[in-house]
Amino acid sequence: MRVLLAGLCTVDVVQRVPHLPEPGRKVQSTDVSVAAGGPATNAAVAVASLGAEALLLTVLGRHPLAELARADLAECGVTVLDALPRRDGPPAISAVAVRDHDGERTVVSHNAAAVEPEALSYFDTDALAGMLPTGAPDAVLVDGHHPALALAASRWAKAHRRPVVVDAGSWKPVFTQVFGLADVVACSAQFTAPEGALAEVPVVVTTAGPDPVRWRGRNGSGEVAVPVVEARDTLGAGDVWHGAFVSKVGAVDIGEAIEFANAVASERVRHVGPRSWIGPVRAMMGVT
């Protein structure tokens, strides 16, 4: 299984704290970690951890912090396809605080705002095809953070009859085009979209943290329970869910794909840190 994941890559500075700081106050962290993050990136790490091949189409450039992210992803087994390899500016940075007792987190991030849309105006399906290694991806996931990348990946997938999964974390204007190319849109219960935006999507999946995951499609609807676990770190759990889900799309039915993703994401939140969950998930799923 080979998955193409198009979207954001950040450098996450993650600090665990006894309580989230109030405005104007400081708090001493108990642990600090630095790792690559972002929706598509975390999903790519999940795909690789499950034994599939993960191709991350993103923007990194040649800044020293970009090299940090690239090295981290190489260690995780993710292949980076950099759409702007000569870009000099730093990648997006996220400052994250994770509360010790329940794993709840706050995130401050610039996301993809530093990349001017004009810088990616050249990027289309031909540019993407020229970057792909031998052997086409079996599925595609997009998060919409770099609109040109999301459109190129989605259009390529439709042209090659590969399933497209959209990680709809928050509404983005490019979704008006991407949703028309999607096979599955996966969003949280807090996601809001313009009226009718999801009407023609074949399958819509709605996650709600520890509550059951609901789905509806042209051939029915349903819900799948989430395993009950003690959450110690929720950072990136939704992204890990998306990575696990897209790794099964097309191979099993929608309910089975959701059940698999629920199990992987539930295991992720049991472990502290951005990478500590990988070994336990691989062991749980029998990945060698």
FENCORTA-V843912 format. One record per residue. NEAR is the number of other C-alpha atoms within 8 Angstrom. Layout:
near=(NEAR;NEAR)
//
This chain:
near=(7;11;16;14;15;17;18;16;15;13;16;12;12;11;12;12;14;9;7;11;7;6;4;4;6;6;8;5;9;8;7;9;9;8;11;15;12;12;13;16;14;14;15;14;15;12;15;13;13;11;8;11;11;15;13;15;13;14;11;14;14;11;12;7;9;13;9;11;12;10;8;10;13;9;7;9;11;14;9;10;10;10;10;10;9;6;9;7;7;10;13;12;11;13;10;12;12;15;14;12;6;9;13;11;12;8;8;7;8;9;11;9;6;7;6;7;7;5;8;10;7;6;12;10;10;7;9;11;8;6;7;9;5;4;5;7;10;10;15;17;14;15;14;15;10;11;8;11;14;15;12;12;14;14;10;10;13;11;7;6;6;11;14;15;14;14;13;12;8;7;9;7;5;9;9;8;8;12;12;8;10;14;10;13;14;13;14;10;7;5;10;6;7;5;5;5;9;9;5;6;13;9;11;13;12;11;12;9;5;7;8;11;13;11;11;11;10;6;5;6;8;8;9;10;9;12;8;6;7;7;11;13;17;11;10;11;11;7;12;16;13;12;15;17;12;13;11;9;12;6;5;8;8;7;9;8;14;11;11;10;14;12;10;12;13;14;12;14;16;12;11;9;8;9;5;9;14;10;7;9;13;12;9;7;7;6;9;5)
//
